[in-house]
């Protein structure tokens, strides 16, 4: 999804602005040493464009996972894995966005 939105010039219209009422409900949090893994359910209403697609004004939800490394209290590295395709399907994104 990120590659396709970059091709279309819509990367600036990502998850943050598409779901202003976003709520993340933590499912699991695992911490060991300098590593932290978090699983959460993103729940929101799609009231603004997601990657250039018209808003559905309907509810959406998808599980996401974050894997992070810390040095003391400094956040050194973070990776987020989310169901972007699932979110696009929930808002009714056209097929040509998903598959060029």
C-alpha positions as CSV (number, residue, x, y, z in Angstrom):
1,X,0.0,0.0,0.0
2,X,2.8,2.4,0.9
3,X,4.5,1.9,-2.5
4,X,1.2,2.4,-4.4
5,X,0.3,5.5,-2.5
6,X,3.8,6.9,-3.1
7,X,3.3,6.2,-6.9
8,X,0.0,8.2,-6.7
9,X,1.5,11.0,-4.6
10,X,-0.9,10.3,-1.7
11,X,1.5,9.2,1.0
12,X,0.7,12.4,3.0
13,X,-3.0,11.1,3.3
14,X,-2.2,8.2,5.7
15,X,-3.7,6.6,8.8
16,X,-3.2,9.6,11.1
17,X,-5.4,12.1,9.3
18,X,-7.9,9.6,7.9
19,X,-9.2,8.5,11.3
20,X,-9.3,11.6,13.7
21,X,-11.3,9.7,16.3
22,X,-8.9,6.7,16.3
23,X,-8.8,4.6,19.5
24,X,-6.1,1.9,20.0
25,X,-7.1,-0.9,22.3
26,X,-4.1,-2.9,23.5
27,X,-4.4,-6.6,23.2
28,X,-0.9,-7.7,24.3
29,X,2.2,-6.0,25.5
30,X,5.4,-7.9,25.9
31,X,8.7,-6.4,27.1
32,X,12.0,-8.2,27.6
33,X,15.3,-6.4,28.0
34,X,15.5,-3.5,25.5
35,X,12.7,-4.9,23.2
36,X,8.9,-4.2,23.4
37,X,6.2,-5.8,21.3
38,X,2.6,-4.4,21.3
39,X,-0.5,-5.7,19.6
40,X,-3.5,-3.4,19.4
41,X,-6.8,-3.0,17.6
42,X,-7.2,0.3,15.7
43,X,-10.8,1.4,15.8
44,X,-12.1,4.6,14.2
45,X,-14.4,6.3,11.8
46,X,-13.1,7.1,8.3
47,X,-14.0,10.8,8.0
48,X,-11.1,11.9,5.8
49,X,-9.2,10.6,2.7
50,X,-7.1,7.5,3.2
51,X,-4.3,7.5,0.7
52,X,-6.4,9.6,-1.7
53,X,-9.5,7.5,-1.5
54,X,-12.8,9.1,-0.6
55,X,-13.8,8.7,3.0
56,X,-16.5,6.2,3.8
57,X,-17.7,7.9,6.9
58,X,-18.1,4.4,8.3
59,X,-16.4,2.5,11.1
60,X,-13.2,0.6,10.5
61,X,-11.0,-1.6,12.6
62,X,-7.8,-3.6,12.1
63,X,-5.2,-5.3,14.2
64,X,-1.7,-3.8,14.2
65,X,1.6,-4.9,15.8
66,X,4.6,-2.7,16.8
67,X,8.1,-4.0,17.6
68,X,10.5,-1.6,19.2
69,X,14.0,-1.3,20.6
70,X,15.0,1.0,23.4
71,X,18.3,2.3,24.8
72,X,17.4,3.3,28.4
73,X,14.4,5.6,28.0
74,X,15.4,6.5,24.4
75,X,13.2,4.9,21.6
76,X,15.9,3.7,19.2
77,X,14.0,1.8,16.6
78,X,10.4,1.0,15.8
79,X,8.5,-1.1,13.2
80,X,4.8,-1.0,12.7
81,X,2.9,-3.8,10.9
82,X,-0.8,-3.2,10.1
83,X,-3.6,-4.4,7.9
84,X,-3.5,-1.5,5.5
85,X,-5.2,-3.5,2.8
86,X,-7.9,-4.5,5.2
87,X,-8.5,-0.9,6.0
88,X,-8.7,0.1,2.3
89,X,-11.2,-2.8,1.7
90,X,-13.3,-1.6,4.6
91,X,-13.6,1.9,3.1
92,X,-14.4,0.6,-0.3
93,X,-11.2,1.7,-2.1
94,X,-11.3,0.9,-5.8
95,X,-9.4,-2.1,-7.1
96,X,-7.1,0.0,-9.3
97,X,-5.6,1.5,-6.1
98,X,-4.9,-1.9,-4.6
99,X,-3.5,-3.5,-7.8
100,X,-2.0,-1.2,-10.5
